[in-house]
Amino acid sequence: MTGAGTVERLFTAPEPEVEMVERSDVEAVAGSGLRGDRYFSEIETGTFVTWKPDEKRHDGYDLTLIEQEAVTAIEREAEIELAPGEHRRNIETRDVALNHLVGQRFRVGEAVCRGDRLCEPCNYLQRITRDGVLQALTHRGGLRADILEDGMIRPGDVIEPLG
């Protein structure tokens, strides 16, 4: 994988614990998340987090990314096939090492983001998919990021680190 990659697919879920919906584009809003997603600040609720109007938004909940290569690898190595969006991440990427973006600024489409931390798999993901997915995705479950500058994101857009 090189330093730059591409957006392969986009997903949002309008409410916690509902099926992810594939999108042709999505608006990334600084400090709020992806418009229409369960973690967007106007909605203020997700499976694991609920913000009160007077609370500061938690870091790392604006958007999540996962490498399409990791999804393919767990299918090959652990015989775990995930349907599109079943990984519960917003953006599937190609040709970018997401773990290297922790603590780094990067552009995804028109938006500028900062990698906050790895998006390790959780028991909820395993409960709604299959046994073994938690172990199979450990350290390759993706990236949690914050949106620093607004912009549209679409499949085919470039993902690139910003010095």
N, C-alpha and C positions, 0 to 999 in steps of 0.2 A: 504494500500500500504506500502511496506517495503522500506528500504533505497536503495536496488538494484532492478533493473528491467531488461527488455529485449527490444530489438529492434523488433518490430513486422513487420513493413513495411517501405520501403524507397521510396522517390519520389524526382524527380528534374523536373524542367521545363527549357528547353534550352533558352527560350525567355520570356520576360514579357507577361503576360496575355494569355499564351497558356496553354493547359491542362497539368496537372502534369503527368509525366511518371513514372510508378512503376519500380524500379530497383532491381536487385539481389545483387548488391554491388555498393559502391560508394567510391571514394577516397576523404578523407578529407585532405585539404592542409592548414597548419597553416597560418593564416593571409590572406587567399585567399578565403576559402569556400569549397564547394563541386564541384569537377570537373564536368563540364557539366551543372551546374545550372546557372540560370539567374543572380545570385548575385556573381558568381565566379569572382575574381578580374580581370582576363584577359578579361572578357566580359564587366565588368564595368557598367552594367545597370540593373535596375529592375523596377517594377511598380512605386516605390516611391523614388528610389535613383539612381543617376548617379554620378560616380566618374570620376574626371579628372585625367589624368596620374600623375600630380604633387600634388594631394591631398592625405591626409592620409585617409585610409579606415575607415568608421564609425564602431563603436563597435556594436556588436549584429546582424550582417548581414551574418556571416559565415554559420550558419545553424539554423533551427527552429525545435522544437519538440512539439508534442501534445500527451496527454494521450489518449489511445484508450478508456479508461473508460469515459473520458469526451465526446467523440463522441457518445458512447452508451447512456450516460446520457441525452444528448440533444434530442436524438431520443425518449427516454422513457418519458422525462419530457415535452418537447416542440413539440413533434411529427415532429422534423426536422431530416430527414435522409440525410446524406451526402454520396455521392459516394466515393469510394477510391480515395484519393488525393484531393478531392474537398475542403478540409479544407485549402489547400495551404501551408501546413507545410511539411518539408522534412522527418521527422522521426515520425512514430507512435510508441508509447511506451506502455508497460504494466508493472504494478506493481512498478512504481516509481513516487513519488510526485514531479513533475517538479517545482512547485512554491518554494519548499524548496531548489532548486539548484541555485536560484538567488544569485550571488556573490560567488558561490562555484565552485571549480574545480571538474571535474568528468570525468570518462572514459566512452566512448561509442565505443564498439568494440576496435580497436587498437588505436584510436585517444584520445587525452586528450583535454578537452574543459573547458571553464569557462562560467557559466550562467551569462548573462548580465542583462536581464530584462524580465518581462512577455511579451508574444506575444499576446497582446490584439487584439480582432477582429476589423476589420475596415469596413467602408462603402463599400469599394470595394468588400470585401468578401460577404457582404450581397447582393450587387448588382448582383453578379454572382451566388449566391445560392438562398436563400429565405428570405423573411421578417421574422424577429425574431431571425436570427442566431447571430446577433450582441449582443443582450441581453442574449441569451442562453449561449454564450461562454465567456461572461465577467468574468474575473478572472480565467478562466479555458481554455483559448485559447492557452495555451502552453508557451514555453520558447524560447527566442532568445539567442544564444550562440556564442562564439568565439572559434575557433579552435587554441589551443596552440601547439599541437604536431601532426604531420601527422599520418595518418593511414587509413586502410580500415575499412569500416562499412558494415555489412551484417545483414539481418534478423536473429534473434536468438542470436545475440551478447548481452553481458551483458552491462548494464548501471549501474555504481556504483560511489558514491561519493568518492573523494580522500581527506582524512583528511584534 
